[in-house]
Amino acid sequence: MIAFAHFLDPTAFAIVGGGTALVTLLRAPATDVGRALAALRTLGRKRFDGDTLVAQVAVLARTAQRQGVVALDKAVITDADVRAAVEHIIDGRGGEAVAAMLDHHRRARVERHLAAAEVWAGAAEAAPAMGMVGTLIGLAAMFATMTDPGAIGGAMAVALLATLYGALIANLVAMPIAARLRAAARCEAFERARLVSPLAALAARETPRRLAA
């Protein structure tokens, strides 16, 4: 029976893991790498759902209709996009300006999410290549120690396990993370698009009142 310990080799893991990390750091800006690592905390969360925010916007619209748009300044709004839109509305911006601002924020957020996903996709691309590098290093070490039978086994282990580690890191770690981050970004972009119409309508409704006042 093959023991699990036979598949552990610090040298092979250092070559593949360290090489993949180095390539990733060289290919992506430090800010994107930081976002990619921070995004790991979101993998276990539920997909973004805009229902709560849409309902909050409806409440804000009723409040503005009854008490005036200035009353919205006292509302507790945790979402950054909705808060920015309400600030625009209070300042007297029109529906088109509010819609343009929300669209810009949504696109910027999607770009940040996709940049984090691309970091993991880049790691998935680099890992097999680093596995091949480890394999070549192991083979070179094996040929260099042909006269020492005791060293051949260790060099062969590095050669074989480096390829295995590269495949596992790419297909079981980095690529699934990248795919999930992309899916989450698309879902959030779609859900946030639902906020544009009611907030723009609120701005269009309140702007004539502010001008008349």
Residue pairs with C-beta under 8 A, 6 or more apart in sequence:
7 161
7 164
9 157
9 158
9 161
11 154
11 158
12 134
12 138
12 157
12 158
12 161
12 162
12 165
13 161
13 165
15 130
15 133
15 134
15 137
15 158
15 162
16 127
16 130
16 131
16 134
16 162
16 165
16 166
16 169
17 165
17 169
19 126
19 130
19 133
19 134
20 123
20 126
20 127
20 130
20 166
20 169
20 174
21 123
23 122
23 123
23 126
23 129
23 130
24 33
24 119
24 122
24 123
24 126
25 33
27 122
27 126
28 36
28 115
28 118
28 119
28 122
32 115
32 116
32 118
32 119
33 119
35 112
35 115
35 116
35 119
36 115
36 116
36 117
36 119
36 120
38 116
39 113
39 116
39 117
39 177
39 181
40 177
42 181
42 184
43 177
43 180
43 181
47 184
47 187
47 188
48 184
48 187
48 188
48 191
48 192
49 191
50 191
50 192
50 194
50 195
53 79
53 82
53 195
54 194
54 195
54 198
56 77
56 79
56 82
57 82
57 195
57 198
57 199
57 202
58 198
60 72
60 75
60 77
60 86
60 202
61 198
61 201
61 202
61 205
63 71
63 72
63 75
64 71
64 72
64 89
64 202
64 205
64 206
65 205
68 209
69 89
69 90
69 206
69 209
69 210
70 90
72 86
72 89
72 90
73 90
75 86
77 83
77 86
80 105
81 102
81 105
81 106
81 192
81 195
82 195
82 199
84 101
84 102
84 105
85 98
85 101
85 102
85 195
85 199
85 203
86 199
88 97
88 98
88 101
88 203
89 98
89 199
89 202
89 203
89 206
92 207
92 210
92 211
93 101
93 203
93 207
94 203
94 204
94 207
95 200
95 201
95 203
95 204
95 207
96 200
97 203
98 199
98 200
98 202
98 203
99 196
99 199
99 200
102 192
102 195
102 196
102 199
102 200
103 196
106 189
106 192
106 193
106 196
109 188
109 189
109 192
110 185
110 188
110 189
113 181
113 182
113 184
113 185
113 188
114 181
114 182
114 185
116 181
117 177
117 178
117 179
117 181
117 182
117 185
118 178
120 174
120 175
120 177
120 178
120 181
121 174
121 175
121 178
123 169
123 170
123 174
124 169
124 170
124 171
124 173
124 174
124 175
124 178
125 170
127 165
127 166
127 167
127 169
127 170
127 174
128 163
128 166
128 167
128 170
129 166
130 162
130 166
131 162
131 163
131 164
131 165
131 166
131 167
132 162
132 163
132 166
133 162
134 158
134 159
134 161
134 162
134 163
134 165
134 166
135 159
135 160
135 162
135 163
136 159
137 158
137 159
137 162
138 155
138 156
138 157
138 158
138 159
138 160
138 162
139 155
139 159
141 151
141 154
141 155
141 158
141 159
142 152
142 155
142 156
142 159
144 155
145 151
145 152
145 155
146 152
